[in-house]
Amino acid sequence: MAKGRITVLEQYCKSCGLCVAACPKKVLRISERTNAKGYRPVEQFTEGCIGCAMCAVSCPDAAIQVFKEQE
C-alpha cells in the first residue's frame, strides 16, 4: 500500500478548509499558529495519508504539495 505525506506552502494557505473536508483519511486540520498574512494554515496532524491528492486538487490557492511513496 502507498504511503503519502503533504507539504503546505503556508504563505499561500488562507484557512478555507476545503482540503480538510476533501481528505478521505481525515489527517488534516487547521493549525493554531498563523502565517504572515494572519491565516491559520492547514497541517497534517497524524499518520495515515495515502497520497490521494484530494487535498491538493481541492485547494484553490495551490498551497499543498503531495508526496507518495510505494512500499
Order of alpha helices (4+ residues) and beta strands (2+ residues): beta-alpha-beta-beta-alpha-beta
